[in-house]
Amino acid sequence: MAIRPLLGQSNSQLQIPPRCRLLYVVGQLGLGGLERQLCYLLANLDRALYRPGVVVWNCNPNDKYYRDIADLKVPIYGFPLEWHPLAKLKALRAIARRLKPEIIHSCGFHTNFAAYYAAWGTGALAIGSLRGDFVRARREGGAVRGALNARWPVCLISNSVTSADVANRTGGFFTPKRVLVVRNALDLKCFKCANDISRRRDYVAAVGSLLPVKRWDRLLRVIRKVIDAGRKDVRVQIAGDGPLRPALENLAGNLGVSANVQFQGAINDVSAFLNGAKFLVHTSESEGCPNVVMEAMASGLPVVAMEAGDIPCLVENGRSGFVVPQGDEIAFVARVSQLLGDNELCIRMGLAACEKAQREFPLERLVSDTLMAYRSAGWGQGSVNNLPRACGGAQS
């Protein structure tokens, strides 16, 4: 049963059921890649055996994945947004002492130190996460929090081989001692791989939060250049919301592409959105293992993406799509124009993408690799703090 709020106003009355074995700490449960992966993991984990629980740092019961996790009968302990971070740290530590979990796993980089602090002195194994570029994540966290989240817990799970390698190569005290890799997975039953380009597949899809790192400005400039190259009928639909939406709508107007671009806002059914698309474009400058690229592949769509994170591992360049050098808008325009003008190529690449998704993205791997990473980190074998610096774990 979902429980909120966890604490009364006095912070003294904890409403806690019997202990759990695996306690997950997540920043929020709105639409997002890491939130989706957590929901996938919980849905496919043996919940009777592992007795998971979730702590939400900024809790909103109306968030999409709050409702989904509550439906799984996984206990949710939510902290109100207005609470001071120190009050949340204290509350999380109290939860850990009442629940006595074996593992406290931070699902995102910015709650890493909170998981470590909650586990300290309890015997629980603290594990952190890295879901994008390590240097960027540490910088975005600020001088103090960024450093703390980078150093503790000493063992992190990354969804990206590329991100793990960067973290391991980064010197200095404020770096993790060990990084394990567990790639993202998909509920493949939710995605239908089409083997033709029907009349309804008439737009180019783009999915993601409207944030600076996603570099939507690049996409809008690409659309302008595609139109100038003669593809005046190009249609692009952008699914996602965020603080940049007004600025991006203004930029689309200034570039004269407003008639060709539709901002859909946040969507809950990504599968249905992708089913209407001809292919996916992705212009982000920093990534880990992007869900939307995997989802497009599972939907039988080619992907045109700038090189970032594990995208070159997901998209086989020239076979299931095109991987463009980071920042090369001219090459991106050429690849988009190529797919717009060649339905047979879209079909062929889409089928190759779908075959790879079916082979490499199943949810069973997410569960088994996560549990294997826990064991590799020291679950049941003593403290993770004694493990040497190394890159390894459950890699796919």
C-alpha positions in Angstrom: 0.0 0.0 0.0 1.3 3.4 -0.9 1.9 5.6 2.2 2.1 9.5 2.1 3.1 11.4 4.0 5.6 9.2 5.7 6.2 11.6 8.6 3.9 13.8 10.6 4.6 17.5 11.0 6.6 16.7 14.1 8.8 14.2 12.2 8.3 11.9 15.1 5.6 9.5 13.9 6.8 7.1 11.3 4.1 5.0 9.6 6.2 2.0 8.7 5.2 -1.5 7.7 7.5 -4.5 8.3 11.0 -4.2 7.0 11.9 -4.3 3.4 15.1 -5.8 1.8 15.6 -3.4 -1.1 15.0 0.3 -0.5 15.1 2.6 -3.6 15.6 6.4 -3.3 14.4 8.5 -6.2 14.1 12.2 -6.8 10.6 12.2 -8.2 8.2 9.9 -10.0 7.1 12.1 -12.9 7.7 11.2 -16.6 11.3 10.4 -17.0 13.7 7.7 -18.1 15.1 6.6 -14.7 11.6 6.6 -13.2 10.4 4.3 -16.0 13.3 2.0 -15.4 12.6 1.8 -11.7 9.0 1.0 -12.4 10.1 -1.8 -14.8 12.4 -3.2 -12.2 9.8 -3.2 -9.5 7.2 -4.7 -11.7 9.4 -7.6 -12.7 11.2 -8.2 -9.4 10.0 -11.0 -7.2 8.4 -8.6 -4.7 7.4 -11.3 -2.2 11.0 -12.4 -2.0 12.8 -9.0 -2.1 10.2 -6.8 -0.4 11.1 -3.5 -2.1 10.2 0.0 -0.9 10.6 3.4 -2.5 11.5 6.8 -1.0 10.6 9.8 -3.1 12.6 12.9 -2.3 10.1 15.3 -3.9 6.8 13.5 -3.7 3.7 14.2 -5.8 1.0 11.5 -5.7 -0.3 12.7 -9.1 3.0 11.8 -10.8 2.6 9.0 -13.4 5.0 6.5 -11.9 3.8 7.2 -8.4 0.4 5.7 -9.4 2.1 2.8 -11.3 4.3 1.8 -8.4 1.4 2.2 -5.9 -0.6 -0.2 -8.1 2.2 -2.8 -7.6 1.5 -2.6 -3.8 5.1 -1.4 -3.2 5.3 0.9 -0.2 6.1 4.6 -1.1 7.5 7.0 1.5 7.2 10.5 0.2 8.8 13.8 1.3 7.0 17.0 0.5 8.7 19.3 -2.0 8.9 22.2 0.6 10.9 20.2 3.1 14.5 21.4 3.6 17.1 18.9 2.3 18.5 18.4 5.8 15.0 17.4 7.1 14.8 14.9 4.3 18.2 13.4 5.1 17.1 13.0 8.7 13.8 11.4 7.7 15.5 9.0 5.3 17.9 8.0 7.9 15.0 7.3 10.3 13.3 5.2 7.6 16.4 3.1 7.1 16.7 2.4 10.8 13.1 1.3 11.0 13.0 -0.8 7.8 16.5 -2.3 8.2 17.0 -2.8 4.4 19.8 -4.9 3.1 20.4 -2.4 0.2 19.7 1.3 -0.1 19.9 2.1 -3.8 19.8 5.7 -5.1 18.2 5.6 -8.5 19.7 9.0 -9.6 23.0 10.7 -9.2 21.6 13.6 -7.1 20.3 11.4 -4.3 23.5 9.3 -4.1 24.9 10.9 -0.9 21.4 10.7 0.8 21.4 6.9 0.2 25.0 6.7 1.7 24.1 8.8 4.7 20.9 6.7 5.4 22.9 3.5 5.2 25.8 4.6 7.3 26.0 2.6 10.5 23.0 0.4 9.7 24.7 -2.5 8.0 22.9 -1.8 4.8 24.8 -1.7 1.5 24.6 1.7 -0.1 24.6 1.9 -3.9 24.5 5.0 -6.1 23.6 5.7 -9.7 25.1 7.4 -12.7 22.7 7.9 -15.7 24.7 10.3 -17.9 28.0 12.0 -18.2 29.8 11.9 -14.9 31.7 15.2 -15.1 28.5 17.0 -16.2 26.4 15.4 -13.3 29.0 16.4 -10.8 29.2 20.0 -12.1 25.4 20.3 -12.1 25.2 19.2 -8.5 27.3 22.2 -7.4 30.6 22.4 -5.6 29.5 20.6 -2.4 26.6 18.4 -3.4 28.1 17.4 -6.7 31.3 16.3 -5.0 29.5 14.4 -2.3 27.2 12.6 -4.8 30.2 11.7 -6.9 32.2 10.2 -4.0 29.6 8.4 -1.9 28.4 5.7 -2.1 31.7 4.3 -3.3 29.9 1.9 -5.7 27.7 3.2 -8.5 25.6 1.5 -11.1 25.6 3.2 -14.5 23.2 2.5 -17.3 26.0 3.3 -19.8 29.4 1.8 -20.5 30.5 5.1 -21.9 29.5 7.0 -18.7 31.2 4.3 -16.5 34.4 4.6 -18.5 34.5 8.4 -18.0 33.9 8.0 -14.3 36.7 5.5 -14.0 39.1 7.7 -15.9 38.3 10.8 -13.9 40.9 11.4 -11.2 40.7 13.0 -7.8 39.2 12.1 -4.4 35.6 12.9 -5.4 35.1 10.0 -7.7 33.5 6.6 -7.0 35.7 3.6 -6.2 33.7 1.2 -8.4 31.2 1.6 -11.3 29.1 -1.4 -12.4 27.0 -1.3 -15.6 23.4 -2.3 -16.0 21.9 -1.1 -19.2 18.3 0.0 -19.6 15.6 -2.4 -20.7 12.1 -2.2 -22.2 8.7 -3.9 -21.8 8.8 -5.1 -25.3 5.1 -6.1 -25.2 4.2 -2.4 -25.3 5.9 -1.8 -28.6 4.7 -3.0 -32.0 7.3 -3.4 -34.7 5.7 -2.4 -38.0 7.2 -3.8 -41.2 5.8 -1.1 -43.6 5.6 2.6 -43.9 1.9 3.2 -44.0 0.2 6.5 -44.8 -0.2 7.3 -41.1 3.6 7.2 -40.6 4.0 10.6 -41.9 6.0 12.6 -39.3 9.4 12.5 -37.8 9.3 11.9 -34.0 11.4 13.5 -31.3 11.0 12.7 -27.6 12.5 14.2 -24.5 12.4 16.9 -21.8 12.7 20.4 -23.1 16.0 21.1 -21.4 19.2 22.7 -22.6 21.2 19.4 -22.7 18.8 18.0 -25.2 19.8 20.7 -27.7 16.4 21.2 -29.4 17.8 24.3 -31.0 19.9 22.1 -33.2 16.8 20.2 -34.3 15.0 23.3 -35.2 17.9 24.5 -37.3 18.1 21.1 -39.0 14.5 21.3 -40.0 15.1 24.8 -41.5 17.9 23.4 -43.6 15.9 20.3 -44.6 13.2 22.6 -45.9 15.8 24.8 -47.7 17.1 21.6 -49.4 13.7 21.0 -50.9 11.7 18.9 -48.3 9.1 21.6 -47.7 6.6 19.0 -46.6 8.7 17.7 -43.6 6.6 17.3 -40.4 8.2 17.0 -37.0 6.3 16.2 -33.7 8.1 16.8 -30.5 6.8 15.0 -27.4 8.0 16.4 -24.1 7.7 19.4 -21.9 10.0 21.6 -19.9 11.1 25.2 -19.1 12.5 25.8 -22.7 9.2 25.4 -24.4 8.3 29.1 -24.8 11.9 29.9 -26.1 11.8 27.0 -28.5 8.4 28.0 -29.9 9.8 31.5 -30.4 12.9 30.1 -32.1 10.7 27.9 -34.4 8.8 31.1 -35.4 12.0 33.0 -36.0 13.4 30.2 -38.2 10.1 30.0 -40.1 9.4 26.4 -39.2 6.4 26.7 -37.0 4.2 25.2 -39.6 6.5 22.1 -39.8 6.9 21.6 -36.0 4.3 20.6 -33.5 5.1 20.7 -29.8 2.9 17.9 -28.3 3.8 18.5 -24.6 4.3 15.6 -22.2 2.7 12.3 -23.3 2.1 9.1 -21.3 1.8 6.7 -24.2 5.2 6.8 -26.0 4.4 3.6 -27.9 1.3 5.1 -29.6 3.2 8.3 -30.4 6.1 6.3 -32.1 3.6 4.1 -34.0 2.6 7.2 -36.1 6.2 8.2 -36.9 8.5 7.4 -39.8 11.7 7.6 -37.9 13.2 9.2 -34.7 15.6 12.1 -34.4 17.8 12.7 -31.3 20.1 15.7 -31.0 21.2 15.6 -27.3 24.7 16.6 -26.4 24.9 14.3 -23.4 23.3 10.9 -22.7 23.6 7.7 -20.8 21.5 4.9 -22.4 18.5 6.9 -23.7 15.2 5.1 -23.3 13.6 6.8 -26.3 16.2 5.5 -28.8 15.5 2.0 -27.5 11.8 2.5 -27.7 12.0 3.7 -31.3 14.0 0.7 -32.2 11.5 -1.6 -30.5 8.8 0.2 -32.6 10.6 -0.6 -35.8 11.9 2.9 -36.4 15.3 3.9 -37.7 17.1 6.5 -35.6 19.1 9.5 -36.6 21.1 10.5 -33.5 24.1 12.6 -32.6 26.8 10.6 -30.9 26.4 10.7 -27.2 26.7 8.2 -24.4 25.8 4.6 -25.5 24.0 5.6 -28.6 26.7 4.1 -30.9 26.2 0.8 -29.0 22.5 0.9 -29.5 22.2 2.2 -33.1 24.3 0.3 -35.7 25.4 3.1 -38.0 24.2 2.4 -41.5 22.1 -0.7 -40.5 19.5 0.4 -38.0 19.9 4.1 -38.4 22.6 6.8 -38.5 24.9 8.0 -35.7 26.2 11.5 -36.6 29.3 13.1 -35.0 28.4 15.3 -32.1 27.5 18.8 -33.3 27.6 18.0 -37.0 24.4 19.6 -38.2 25.3 19.3 -41.9 25.6 15.6 -41.6 22.4 15.4 -39.6 20.5 17.3 -42.3 21.9 14.9 -44.9 20.7 11.8 -43.0 17.3 13.2 -42.2 16.8 14.1 -45.9 18.0 10.6 -46.9 15.4 8.8 -44.8 12.6 11.3 -45.8 13.2 10.4 -49.4 13.6 6.6 -49.1 10.8 4.5 -47.6 12.5 1.2 -48.5 15.5 2.3 -46.5 13.3 3.2 -43.5 11.7 -0.3 -43.7 15.0 -2.1 -43.9 16.6 -0.1 -41.1 13.5 -0.3 -38.9 13.4 -4.1 -39.1 17.1 -4.3 -38.2 16.4 -2.0 -35.2 13.5 -4.1 -34.1 15.4 -7.3 -34.3 18.2 -5.9 -32.1 15.6 -4.5 -29.6 14.0 -8.0 -29.2 17.4 -9.6 -28.8 19.0 -7.1 -26.3 16.4 -5.1 -24.4 14.2 -7.6 -22.5 13.1 -6.8 -19.0 14.4 -10.2 -17.7 17.9 -8.9 -18.3 17.3 -5.7 -16.3 16.3 -7.7 -13.2 19.0 -10.4 -13.4 21.8 -7.8 -14.2 20.6 -5.6 -11.3 20.7 -8.4 -8.8 24.1 -9.6 -10.2 25.4 -6.0 -9.7 24.2 -6.0 -6.1 26.1 -9.2 -5.4 29.2 -8.0 -7.2 29.1 -4.8 -5.1 29.2 -7.0 -1.9 25.6 -7.9 -1.1 25.9 -10.7 1.4 29.7 -10.5 1.3 30.6 -7.6 3.7 31.0 -3.9 3.2 31.2 -2.4 -0.3 33.7 0.1 1.2 36.4 -2.6 1.1 36.1 -3.2 -2.7 38.9 -2.0 -4.9 38.6 0.5 -7.8 37.5 -1.3 -10.9 35.0 -1.3 -13.8 33.0 -4.4 -14.1 29.7 -5.9 -13.2 26.7 -6.9 -15.2 27.4 -5.6 -18.7 25.4 -6.4 -21.7 
